[in-house]
Amino acid sequence: MPLYEYQCGDCSRTFDLLRPYHLADETLDCPVCGSDRIRRKISVITLRLDQASNHIENGTMGACCGRSCGCASHGGQG
């Protein structure tokens, strides 16, 4: 279930809520002031890939991480 971020149009508070996709834009009340003037915000995500998930050895990522990966093109173990 995705986590959505909402903002109240009256008190300007932001809050997160786990909701199914089909309920993402359904009306709800602000947990702080009770207003129904809520809008869903566009959220930014951060994605971090560690070396174990880079799949450098089999080349599935298609890019090098910049000399810290130990890939064969940098003289590493590959």
C-alpha positions as CSV (number, residue, x, y, z in Angstrom):
1,M,0.0,0.0,0.0
2,P,1.5,3.4,-1.0
3,L,2.3,6.2,1.4
4,Y,0.8,9.5,0.3
5,E,1.6,13.0,1.5
6,Y,-1.3,15.5,2.0
7,Q,-1.5,19.1,3.0
8,C,-4.4,21.0,4.7
9,G,-5.7,24.1,2.9
10,D,-6.7,25.7,6.2
11,C,-3.9,25.1,8.7
12,S,-1.2,24.2,6.1
13,R,-0.1,21.1,8.1
14,T,1.3,18.2,6.1
15,F,0.7,14.6,7.0
16,D,1.3,11.1,5.6
17,L,-1.2,8.4,5.1
18,L,-1.1,4.8,3.9
19,R,-4.0,4.3,1.5
20,P,-4.8,2.0,-1.4
21,Y,-4.4,3.5,-4.9
22,H,-8.1,3.7,-5.5
23,L,-8.5,5.9,-2.4
24,A,-5.6,8.2,-3.0
25,D,-7.7,11.2,-4.0
26,E,-10.8,10.4,-1.9
27,T,-11.8,13.2,0.6
28,L,-10.5,13.1,4.1
29,D,-10.3,15.4,7.1
30,C,-7.2,17.0,8.5
31,P,-6.0,15.2,11.6
32,V,-5.0,18.5,13.2
33,C,-7.9,21.0,12.5
34,G,-10.6,18.7,11.0
35,S,-10.9,20.7,7.8
36,D,-11.9,18.8,4.6
37,R,-9.8,21.1,2.4
38,I,-7.0,18.5,1.8
39,R,-4.9,18.1,-1.3
40,R,-2.5,15.4,-2.1
41,K,1.1,16.6,-2.6
42,I,3.6,15.4,-5.1
43,S,6.2,13.5,-3.1
44,V,9.9,13.1,-3.8
45,I,11.5,9.7,-3.2
46,T,15.2,8.8,-2.6
47,L,16.5,5.6,-4.0
48,R,19.9,4.2,-2.9
49,L,21.5,1.2,-4.5
50,D,24.2,-0.5,-2.5
51,Q,27.0,-2.5,-4.1
52,A,25.2,-5.8,-3.6
53,S,22.3,-4.6,-5.7
54,N,24.3,-3.0,-8.4
55,H,24.9,-6.3,-10.2
56,I,28.2,-5.0,-11.5
57,E,29.7,-8.4,-12.0
58,N,27.0,-9.5,-14.6
59,G,26.6,-6.0,-16.1
60,T,22.9,-5.7,-15.6
61,M,23.0,-2.1,-14.4
62,G,24.7,-0.8,-17.6
63,A,26.7,1.9,-15.8
64,C,29.7,2.2,-13.5
65,C,29.5,3.9,-10.1
66,G,32.6,6.0,-10.5
67,R,35.8,4.1,-9.6
68,S,34.5,2.8,-6.2
69,C,32.8,-0.3,-7.6
70,G,35.9,-2.4,-8.2
71,C,34.8,-3.2,-11.7
72,A,37.3,-4.6,-14.2
73,S,37.4,-1.3,-16.2
74,H,39.1,0.4,-13.2
75,G,41.5,-2.5,-12.6
76,G,39.4,-3.9,-9.8
77,Q,38.4,-7.5,-9.2
78,G,35.3,-7.2,-11.4
